[in-house]
Amino acid sequence: MAGKPVLLIHGGAWAMPDDAIEAHENGIANALAAGYRQLEMGRSALDAVQAAVTVMEDDDTFDAGRGSFLTRDGRVQLDALLMDGSNLRTGGVACVERIRNPIQAARLVLDKSPHVYFVGTGAERFAFQNGMPLIDNTELIVPRERDRLIAFQKAELAGAVDTTFSGELILDEGLPDPTLHSHDTVGAVAMDANGNIAAGTSTGGTLSKAPGRVGDSSLIGCGCYADNDSAAVSLTGWGEPIMKLVLGKWAVDRVAAGATAQQAADEAIAYLYKRLGGHGGIILLAPDGTLGLAHNTPRMAWGIHDAEGARLGVTRNA
């Protein structure tokens, strides 16, 4: 079935301050251009998603690839997933520390392995054996994130952070917010000229996370999913509630049952909050090419590119 190429991406949903908007919009614009170029060249939705996410991983504005949040012990650990809606082939990696672009490692898993998911040093070994160079973890660290980790850990010592259940930042009155609690996980969904859809998500996880923690982004049906028979989806936000609800699959199933893409997106975010008090954002692409976007965070960065051109922005939640 022929389709009209379209690319929809997100660059995180959180309490983004005014002075961060321009960098996010620039990053989204660059990712849209790279991803849609693949579609214009007649390449697959999978290629478009990979290209767009790679650009955002290379941009230290986002919590993916270089510039990601640091773990409790001051390292970067990355997760990514890529899924082909035409045949359900999937590749995922988690807790990788020596890979610059985890979405590209996920593509290697999808293309070259009978398996679906590799983690840690096993994922790095697989990527290296299939031609991907490994780097030193320090190449993924930027000074801003060292400072943010120190500020967060000082707040913990001051009793200003409640991590007993949610890991959310709960500040005593009068204490500065050292994090603004960013959720800059990135993701993309696309449709190519053949009508096939794909999805990808990439993240550096949460600030001061325990080493080895894996969130929703790289888990099938949680932070990412794609199936030509339902929809393609990518999520961003507080990972633990998203995982518990398998929210990506929940959303695409609504489309398969007859909901529009926008209805499914709105319902998924409402369900996330009603059931578990979770927050985040979602992008969704139905097989008919219609789109859905929703979030319950103060702001979300997004971009769309189709035959009418590119549109992007940072929306404010009403």
Secondary structure, DSSP 8 states (H G I E B T S, - for coil): -----EEEEEEEEE---GGGHHHHHHHHHHHHHHHHHHHHTT--HHHHHHHHHHHHHHSTTSSSSTT----TTS---EEEEEEETTT--EEEEEEESS-S-HHHHHHHHHHH-S-SEEEHHHHHHHHHHTT-----GGGG--HHHHHHHHHHHHHHHTT----SSS------TT---SSTT----EEEEEE-TTS-EEEEEEE--STT--TT---STTSBTTTEEE-TTS-EEEEEE-HHHHHHHTHHHHHHHHHHTT--HHHHHHHHHHHHHHHH---EEEEEE-TTS-EEEEE-SSEEEEEEEETTEEEEEEEE--
